[in-house]
Structure formats: C-alpha cells, structure tokens
Amino acid sequence: MRSTNEIMSKDLTYCKPDDTLINCAKKMSEKNVGAIPVCQENLELIGMVTDRDLVLRGYAKDKPGTTKINEVMSDHLVSVEPDTSVQQASALMAEHQIRRLPVVKGSKLVGIVALGDLAQEEQSNMAAGRALEEISEQDHLH
C-alpha cells in the first residue's frame, strides 16, 4: 500500500499570514491552483486559503486587496502525515470535499496531495474517481 509521501508534490507554494489577498491571488494564478497553504516562516501549517475564501470572506465583504490573508483563511485544517496511505488520504478528501490535502510532519508542511496526484496513482484510480465525483457533486450544490 502506497503512502502520501510517494505521490505528494514537494514543490511547495505557500502564503505567510501577513501576505495580502492580492499576493495570494497572484500565487494561485501563477500555479494554477485554487487553494494554498498558509504557513509561518518555519513552514508550520496554520491555515489554508481557497479562491472561494478570497471571494466570499474577502472581496464580497468589501475587504481591500491589501487585507492580510490570515483574515480570510480557513484554520479548520484537514491534513495527513507522510506515512498516511493513499486510500486514507483519498477518503479524507472525499469526506471533507477538498481538492488539495496538506501533508505535515509534526506541524511542518512537507507536501501537498492534489486530486490529480490521486488520479495518477494506479491503485487509487477508483478512489480518486469517487472523491472527484463526490467533490464535483458538492460543487454543484454551492
């Protein structure tokens, strides 16, 4: 059984809590992602920010682009350790309706498992398909 450590992306893009909404949006655009972890300087994971967070908690509430990201980030985190099985990670992503799952060692960010990583994992193709189906169904409800 493969672990998240074997499929996670180690090319980490993250925001610091005092980064701005604009800065975060630019990072999302550059990396073509809809979610970015928020970390302290030592890579301690303290939150996640999604494109939806930027819109609903930021711009839709008339917050300026200079607003600090820690004002709009989600601090209710779902994460896994590097030795978590790919199947467990997939199940968590489906259960919590998330497309990007932070991988932490202790409290430090070491990687990200994206839905696409699961789809590439041969043993978890069915699990990734189920997760994508469940996440997509939820997207239609929002």
Sequence and secondary structure as in RCSB ss.txt:
>XXXX:A:sequence
MRSTNEIMSKDLTYCKPDDTLINCAKKMSEKNVGAIPVCQENLELIGMVTDRDLVLRGYAKDKPGTTKINEVMSD
HLVSVEPDTSVQQASALMAEHQIRRLPVVKGSKLVGIVALGDLAQEEQSNMAAGRALEEISEQDHLH
>XXXX:A:secstr
  BHHHH B     B TT BHHHHHHHHHHHT SEEEEE TT BEEEEEEHHHIIIIIGGGT  TTSBGGGT B 
    B TTSBHHHHHHHHHHHT SEEEEEETTEEEEEEEHHHHHH GGGHHHHHHHHHHHHHHHHH 
